[in-house]
Amino acid sequence: MAQILVRDLKKTYRVHHKEPGFLGSLGSFFHRRGRDVRAVDGISLEIAAGEVVGFLGPNGAGKTTTLKVLSGLLYPSAGQVRILGYVPHQRKPEYLKQITLVMGQKNQLMWDLPALESFLVHQAIYAIPRDRFHRTLEALSTLLELEPLLKKQVRKLSLGERMKCELAVALLHEPKVLFLDEPTIGLDVTMQARIRRFIADYNARTGATVILTSHYMADVTALCRRIILIDRGRLIYDGALEQLVTRVNPLKVLKIVLRDPVGCEQLSGFGEVVQCDGLRATLRVPRTDAAAAAARLLTGLRIADLTIEDPPVEDIISQIFAQGEVPGPMPWAEK
């Protein structure tokens, strides 16, 4: 049974325009001009309990607006949304106690107080029993290594330390649904990896449902087997990441290191030469021919190292957004 159910969701904003200067301000005071902008344009999806789903799109695609509607911060202009059986924008306490929204660019901790003070406020707001609060805090502190941070003022924490505390305070009430909007933005690669491991561990330990938006494809490939792509407010793909890679770019990349220098012309017989500098080369071959091409390379040349890889996911996603569509029938249409 779907834990998150969305049918034909739409969200429209009225955007007003004003000419610059005093006369523009005066004219806008008496006659406001504007236009309607549809941030979300008829999205439909279902997400089952325990799924970790990547929710991707370029800037301005409608990702954050969708998450705000799902979490109850915004009213939808049209459509139906049911999460855990509740209508989000009704903001019933029973619903709010079972979800959380983490936005990497927003701070929910009190800036001048130690993080622990914000945790205690959170305990009071959600009426978390004392024993459960301390048990959950201890588990989160262990997973995120929070012990040295809890009594430091938030404004004195580094970005990575603050992000760990933001995640912890958002999960103290043990929500069943997590909306994570750019949770690793601005973090270094080491901290990004720690946050990803924590999200994966939390999902495995609690069975929570996770919707993740991120511009870092490493977050998506590490956590999400299913991705949803939107562009200009429209859903353009909903399915497996691996299937998307195969559909958009049916090629494999062969990277080789040679023992003896070889000319690019000689390598062209094994596939499309992307890069060649004598001892190192990169080839592209059809996905179905990758194993055979690798065998021919190993037989015909003195190879020191050979790897077979998919094209970078970033390149594939960029190609989709440049085209505005995914080639071929959609996965949900094939079922």
C-alpha positions in Angstrom: 0.0 0.0 0.0 1.3 3.4 -0.9 2.4 5.5 2.1 2.6 8.6 -0.1 -0.1 9.1 -2.8 -0.1 12.1 -5.1 -2.7 12.6 -7.9 -2.5 15.5 -10.4 -0.8 17.9 -8.0 -0.6 21.5 -9.1 0.7 24.6 -7.5 0.4 28.1 -9.1 1.9 31.3 -7.8 0.9 34.9 -8.8 4.2 36.7 -9.6 4.0 40.5 -9.7 6.2 42.8 -11.8 7.3 46.4 -11.1 9.3 48.8 -13.2 12.4 50.2 -11.5 12.5 53.6 -9.9 10.1 55.8 -8.1 7.6 56.0 -11.0 7.6 52.3 -11.2 6.8 52.0 -7.5 4.1 54.5 -7.8 2.5 52.9 -10.8 2.7 49.5 -9.1 0.9 51.0 -6.1 -2.1 51.9 -8.1 -2.0 49.0 -10.7 -0.2 45.8 -10.0 0.8 43.8 -13.0 1.7 40.1 -12.8 1.4 36.7 -14.3 0.6 33.2 -13.0 3.5 30.8 -12.8 2.8 27.0 -12.4 5.6 25.7 -10.2 4.1 22.2 -10.1 2.1 21.0 -13.1 0.1 17.8 -12.7 2.5 15.5 -10.8 1.2 12.0 -9.9 3.2 9.4 -7.9 3.0 6.7 -5.3 5.7 5.8 -2.8 5.6 2.7 -0.6 6.7 2.5 3.0 10.5 2.2 3.4 11.4 3.4 0.0 14.3 5.9 -0.5 13.4 7.9 -3.6 15.6 10.5 -5.3 13.6 13.6 -6.4 15.6 15.4 -9.0 15.3 18.4 -11.3 17.1 21.6 -12.3 16.9 24.8 -10.3 13.3 26.1 -10.5 11.8 22.7 -11.5 9.4 22.6 -8.6 11.2 20.2 -6.2 11.1 22.3 -3.1 7.6 23.5 -3.8 6.5 19.9 -4.1 8.1 19.0 -0.8 6.5 21.9 1.0 3.1 20.8 -0.3 3.8 17.2 0.9 4.9 18.4 4.3 1.9 20.7 4.7 3.7 24.1 4.5 1.8 25.0 1.3 -1.7 24.5 0.0 -2.0 22.8 -3.4 -3.8 24.7 -6.1 -5.3 21.5 -7.3 -5.0 17.8 -7.0 -5.0 15.2 -4.3 -2.3 14.4 -1.7 -2.5 11.7 1.0 0.4 10.8 3.2 0.1 8.2 5.9 -3.7 8.6 5.3 -3.6 12.3 6.1 -4.2 15.4 4.0 -0.9 17.4 4.6 -2.2 21.0 4.4 -4.8 20.2 7.2 -1.7 20.1 9.4 -3.2 17.7 12.0 -0.9 17.1 14.9 -1.2 13.4 14.4 0.3 13.9 10.9 3.0 16.4 11.8 4.3 14.1 14.5 5.1 11.4 11.9 7.0 13.5 9.3 10.0 15.8 9.1 11.4 18.3 6.6 15.1 19.0 6.5 16.2 21.8 4.2 20.0 22.1 3.8 19.8 25.9 3.4 17.5 26.5 6.4 18.4 26.6 10.1 16.0 25.2 12.6 18.4 25.3 15.6 18.5 28.4 17.8 21.6 30.3 16.8 22.9 31.5 20.1 22.1 28.5 22.2 23.8 25.1 22.5 22.3 22.4 20.2 21.1 20.5 23.2 18.7 23.4 24.1 17.0 23.1 20.7 16.7 19.4 21.3 14.9 19.9 24.6 12.6 22.5 22.9 11.9 19.9 20.3 11.1 17.3 23.0 8.6 19.7 24.5 6.9 20.6 21.2 6.4 16.9 20.2 5.7 15.7 23.8 8.3 13.1 23.6 8.5 11.0 26.8 11.7 11.5 28.8 12.9 7.9 28.5 12.2 7.8 24.7 13.9 11.1 24.2 17.1 10.1 25.9 17.1 6.7 24.2 16.7 8.3 20.8 19.2 11.1 21.5 21.8 8.5 22.6 21.3 6.5 19.4 21.5 9.6 17.2 24.6 10.8 19.1 26.3 7.5 18.5 25.4 7.4 14.7 26.4 11.1 14.1 29.1 11.5 16.7 27.3 14.4 18.4 28.6 14.1 21.9 31.3 16.9 21.6 28.8 19.2 19.8 25.7 19.2 22.0 26.9 21.8 24.5 28.5 24.2 21.9 26.6 27.3 20.6 25.2 26.6 17.2 26.8 29.6 15.7 30.2 28.2 16.7 29.7 24.9 14.9 31.1 24.3 11.4 28.7 23.8 8.6 29.1 20.0 8.7 28.7 19.9 12.5 25.6 22.0 12.3 24.1 19.8 9.5 24.6 16.7 11.7 22.7 18.5 14.6 20.0 19.6 12.1 19.4 16.0 11.1 19.4 14.9 14.7 16.8 17.4 15.9 14.6 16.6 12.9 14.6 12.9 13.8 14.2 13.0 17.6 10.5 12.3 17.3 11.3 9.2 15.1 9.3 10.3 12.0 8.0 7.7 9.5 8.4 10.0 6.5 11.5 12.1 5.8 11.6 15.0 3.3 15.3 15.8 2.8 15.9 18.9 0.6 19.7 19.2 -0.2 20.9 17.7 3.1 24.5 17.7 2.1 24.7 21.1 0.3 28.0 22.9 1.0 29.6 20.0 2.9 33.0 18.5 2.0 33.1 15.0 0.5 34.0 13.3 3.8 31.0 14.9 5.6 28.7 14.1 2.6 29.7 10.4 2.9 28.9 10.4 6.6 25.5 12.0 6.1 24.7 9.5 3.4 25.7 6.6 5.6 23.5 8.0 8.4 20.5 8.3 6.2 20.9 4.7 4.9 21.4 3.4 8.5 18.3 5.3 9.7 16.2 3.9 6.8 17.4 0.4 7.5 16.9 0.6 11.2 13.4 2.3 11.3 11.9 1.5 7.8 11.2 5.2 7.3 10.2 6.5 3.9 12.7 9.0 2.4 12.3 11.5 -0.4 15.7 13.1 -1.2 16.5 16.0 -3.4 20.1 16.8 -4.1 22.3 18.3 -6.8 25.1 15.8 -5.8 24.5 12.7 -7.8 26.7 10.7 -5.4 23.9 11.2 -2.8 21.4 9.7 -5.2 23.5 6.8 -6.5 24.4 5.8 -3.0 20.9 5.9 -1.5 18.2 5.7 -4.2 17.3 2.8 -6.4 14.3 4.7 -7.7 14.4 8.3 -9.0 11.7 10.8 -10.0 12.7 13.5 -12.4 10.7 16.8 -12.9 11.3 19.7 -15.2 9.3 22.9 -15.3 6.9 21.4 -12.8 6.2 18.3 -15.0 7.1 14.7 -14.1 9.3 13.3 -16.9 10.5 10.1 -15.4 9.6 7.7 -12.5 11.6 4.5 -12.3 14.9 2.7 -11.6 18.1 4.7 -11.9 19.8 1.8 -13.7 16.9 1.6 -16.2 17.2 5.4 -16.9 20.9 5.1 -17.6 20.3 2.2 -20.0 17.4 4.1 -21.7 19.2 7.4 -22.3 22.7 6.2 -23.0 23.0 2.6 -24.1 26.8 2.7 -24.1 29.6 1.5 -21.8 32.9 3.3 -21.2 36.1 1.3 -21.4 39.1 2.9 -19.7 42.4 1.2 -20.4 46.0 1.5 -19.4 48.5 0.1 -21.9 52.0 -1.4 -21.3 53.2 -0.1 -24.6 52.2 3.1 -26.5 49.5 2.5 -29.1 48.2 4.9 -31.8 44.7 6.2 -31.6 44.0 4.7 -35.1 44.8 1.2 -33.9 42.4 1.6 -31.0 39.5 2.8 -33.2 39.0 -0.8 -34.3 37.8 -1.6 -30.8 35.3 1.2 -30.3 34.8 4.9 -30.4 37.9 6.6 -29.1 37.0 9.4 -26.6 40.5 10.0 -25.3 43.9 8.7 -26.2 47.4 9.8 -25.1 49.6 6.7 -25.9 49.5 4.7 -22.7 45.9 5.7 -21.5 42.7 5.6 -23.5 39.0 5.8 -23.1 36.6 4.1 -25.5 32.8 4.0 -25.9 31.1 0.8 -27.1 27.5 -0.4 -27.2 26.4 -1.8 -23.9 25.8 -5.3 -25.4 29.3 -5.4 -26.9 31.2 -4.3 -23.8 32.4 -7.7 -22.7 33.4 -8.8 -26.2 35.3 -5.5 -26.8 37.1 -5.9 -23.5 38.1 -9.5 -24.4 39.4 -8.3 -27.8 41.5 -5.6 -26.2 43.0 -8.0 -23.7 43.8 -10.5 -26.5 45.1 -8.0 -29.1 47.1 -5.5 -26.9 49.4 -5.5 -23.9 46.9 -4.2 -21.2 48.1 -3.1 -17.7 44.6 -2.3 -16.5 41.0 -2.2 -17.9 37.7 -1.0 -16.4 34.2 -1.1 -17.8 32.0 1.8 -16.5 28.6 3.4 -17.1 28.7 7.0 -18.4 28.7 9.5 -15.5 25.2 9.9 -14.2 25.6 13.6 -14.1 26.1 13.7 -17.8 23.0 11.6 -18.4 20.8 13.7 -16.1 22.1 16.9 -17.8 21.3 15.4 -21.2 17.7 14.7 -20.1 17.1 18.2 -18.8 18.7 19.7 -22.0 16.2 17.7 -24.1 13.3 18.2 -21.7 12.2 14.6 -21.9 13.3 11.0 -21.5 13.4 9.0 -24.7 11.1 6.0 -25.1 7.9 5.0 -23.1 7.8 5.8 -19.4 8.2 2.9 -16.9 4.8 3.5 -15.3 3.2 3.4 -18.8 4.7 0.0 -19.4 3.2 -1.7 -16.3 
